Amino acid sequence: MRLIPGMYGEEFNAKRGLFDLHCGQMSGGGFGHNSGWYNVLGEKIGWGDLDKDDMRNIMDGLEDGEMFITMGEQDSFWAFTEKAGGFGWLNKQKPTEQKPGLDYVIGHCRYIIVKGHVFRRAEYGKKEPYEYYGVWVEEIENEEADEFIREYNKNAKHSK
C-alpha cells in the first residue's frame, strides 16, 4: 500500500512525496484549503491546499485499486481539537485525528479520487459531470460514496 500515514511528513517537517504533495502546502486551491487527505482505510496521510494540478497528479498517478479521499479543514482538523491554542499548530488534538476511521471519513468526505476520476460528494442532489478549474468532476451521492469507498476498502484490506 503506497498511501500511508506520515508519507508527507508533518507541518514543521514536511517532505515532498507521491503526486508531488507535501504537508501544509499552500496554493490557489479550488479543491480544498487545508483539507485533510486520507487513504481508503480511514487514516490521515497528509493535509494542505489542493489545486487543479494536484488533482490531476493524484488522478493520473494513482494505481488501480488505490483511493485518495479528502475532507474539509473543519472535519479533518478542528473537529478533533481538545484544547485550542490560539493557532492550529498550538492546539492539543485528540489522538483520533490521525486515524478517525472509515465511517467518519465516509461521512465527511468531500472528494474521492481514483485512477482517472475525481468524484465529489453531492451536497444538493446529483448533477451531471462538470468541469471545475479544468478538471472533470463527477458527483456521487452519500449512499453511492459509502458503497464505493467500502468496496475499495475491502479490496485494500485483502491486498495487504
Buried (B, 14 or more C-beta within 10 A) or exposed (E): EEBEBBBBBEEEEBEEBBBEBBBBBEBEBBBBBBBBBBBBBBBBBBBBBBBBBBBBBBBEBBEEBBBBBBBBBEBBBBBBBEEEEEEBEEBEBEEEBBBBEBEBBBBBBBBBBBBEBBBBBBEEEEEEEEEBEEBEBBBBEEEBBBEBBBEBBEBBEEEE
